[in-house]
Amino acid sequence: MLCACVLLAPVAAPARVFERWGVRSNDPVRVLMVGGHPAYTTAMKLNGGAGELEVYQVEGSPPQVLERLTAGYRALGAQVFCVSGAKLGWGVVLDGGRVIRLLAANMGLHNTCMLFRMEQTEAEFARSQQTPAHPLPPDVPVFPGARWTQAIENEAASSTTATATVGADPAAVLRYYAEALPRAGWTSGLGPRDQTSCLYVRGSELLAVNANSTGVRGQTVVIFLHKRLK
């Protein structure tokens, strides 16, 4: 879930994330990252539930990083649930009224991974479990029968990443948007184009559409990245 947040990041981010957000001084993430700073911090909303996101570059593989964090959080008396493979791992921490989502991903660097940490209150976490309403501007066409599953809003970056599932093959989805978006005033962009994604521009707005098969014939996950340029 949190990998999509990286697409919303501005170039620079404040370093004093813990002082700014009041994160507990003995939080295992801070212990793990002694001497380092987050590469990215932001306030965001997941399906309408507010949270705070931190992104770090961490030494170790995803299993190693999550193992260290699991031990640290459990030492604080928190409940921790983690699952990890060699390249990607995720977890949820329940600790004194806060819910922390963790995701560790190997980005191709030797013995280094990116660590995504999103913290919410229990109330905001409950809000983020709801199915999002139409998360994109109303004049962005919606593929017939699309079912929204997730929406990530980043006000600082003026961006929204939304995910939907549709009952069609990826090629059919991209053909639909290649016809529907120009009718809605969008122009095909000049960025990279491949068999799974395309970029569109309208005034000061950008819209990227990515379509990938779920592995089940005729079922596709579509990810939209909408951004307003400042």
N, C-alpha and C positions, 0 to 999 in steps of 0.2 A: 504494500500500500504506500509507504513513505518514499520509495524511489521516485515516484512521480513528482514529489515536492521539489526535487533538485531542479527541475525545469523552470521553477518559478523564482529562482534565486537571483537577486541583484548581484552586481560585481562585488561590492563591499558590504561588510556586516559588522555590527558592534562586537567587541571582544568581551565586554564585561557582562556576559550573559547571566552568570549566577547572581551577581549583585543586582542586576536589573530585574530579574524575575524572582529573587528571593528563594532560590533552590536551596534545600538543606545543605549545610556546609559539609556534612558527612555523606552526601550522596555518592554512591560508587562511581558514577560517571566522572565526578570531579576528581575523585581519588585516582581513577584510571588515567585521567588526562592532566595530571600534575605537570605544570610547565608548559602546557599547550593551550590553545584557544580554539573555540569552534570556528570552522570555516564559514559557517552560515547560521544565523539565528533569525527567527521571525515569529510573529503572531499569525495564526491561521485558523481556518474553520474547516472541519471535516463533516460533511453532511449537516452543516449548521451548528455543530458543536465546537466551541472555541477551544483552542489549545496553543501550546508553545512548542516550536520545533527547534532543535539544535542538530547540527550536522558536524561530525568530526572525522578526521583521518586518524585511524587507530592502528597501532602495530599488532600484528597477529591475524590469524584466519578468523572467519566468522564463528566457527565453533569455539575457538580459544577465547575470543572476546566475550561471547555470550556466557561462556563458562565462568569467566572472571566476574562478570556483572551479576550473574545468578548467585554466586557465592557472596558477593558484597551485599546485595539486596536482602538475601536470606539472613545475613548476619544482623540486619536491622529489624528483622522480624516480619519482613514483607513476604507475600505469596508471589511466587515467580513461576511462569509457565513458558518454556522455551523449546523450540525445535530448530535444528540447524543441519544443513548439508555443507559440503566443502566450499560452495560458492555463495550461498545465501542462507541466512537464518533470521528468525524473528522471535519475539517474546512479548509477554504482557506481565506487568508488575502491578500488584495491588498493595498499596502502602498508605495506611492512615488517611483515607479519604481521597487519595490521588491515584490516578490510573496512568501508567507509563507504558507506552508502546515502544518497543525496540526493534530495529532492523539493522542487520550487519550484512554488507554486500561486498564481495571481492570485485574490484574494478579492473583487474588485470595487473595490478602492481604486486611485486613479490612480497609476501608476508605482511601485507597492509590491506586494510579494508575500510570502507566508509561506514560509520556508525550514525544512524538516524535515531533520535530520541524525541518522542512527542509526549508531553505531559498534559493531562486534563484533570479536572475535578470529576468526581463520580457523576455529578449531574450533567456536565458537558459531555462526558463519555456516553451517557445514556442517550443524549440528543444525537450524538454522531452515529448511533446504531440505526436510526430511521432511514428509510429510503428517500433520497433527495427528490425534491420537485424538479421541474425543468431548470437546470443550473446555468444554462447559456442564455444569451440575449434572445428575446422572443422571436426575432426575425432571422435567427439561424435555423435552417430547416432541420427537421428531425426525421431520421429514417423510419418508415412505417413499422410499427410494432416494437420500436426500441424500448428497452427497459433500463432506466437509469439505475446504477448500482452505487456510484460514489461521486462526490464532488468535493474538491479541495479549493478553497478560496484563500488567496493571499492579497490582502488589500494593499500592502506596501508595494507589491510588484504589479498591482492592477491586473492580476491574472487569475484565471480559473482553469483547473484541470478536471474534466468530467469524464466518467467512464460509463458505457452502456453496453448491453448485450443485444444482439439482433439475430434474427433467424434468416441469415443469408451468408453467402461466401464473401470473403474480403474483397474480391474483385468487383462483385456486385455492389458492395457498399461504396467503394471508391468511385465507381461509375455513377452511382446515384448523386454523390456530392459534386462530381465533376459537371453534372448537368444542373443540379438544384442551386448550388451556391452562386454561379454566375447570374442566374435569374434573380437572386436576392441581392445583387450588387457587388458580389465578391469577384476578385480577379485572381487567377492562378499566379502564385508567387514565383520568384526566381531562385528559391533555395533548392537544396537537393531533393530529388524525387526518386522513389523506388516503387517496388510492387506493393508495399504496405502502407505508404504514407504520402501525403501531399500538403502543400502550404498555400494559403489564400490570404489576400490582403483586401481591406476595404477602408479607405481613408486612413485613420490612425489606429486601425484594428488589425491584428494578425490572428489567423485561425489555422492551426495544424490539425490534421485528421490522420489518425493511424488506425489501421484495421488489421487484426491478427486472428487467425483461426483458434478456436478453443481446443482443437484436436478432434472435435466432433463435426462431421460433415454438415455444412449448412448453419453452423453456429459461430459467430464472430464477436470478439471483444473490440469495441471501438473506443479509442481514447482521443478526446478533444482537448487542445490547449488553446485557450482564448486569452489574448493579451491586448490591453489598450496602451498604446505608446504615449508617453508623457511629453 
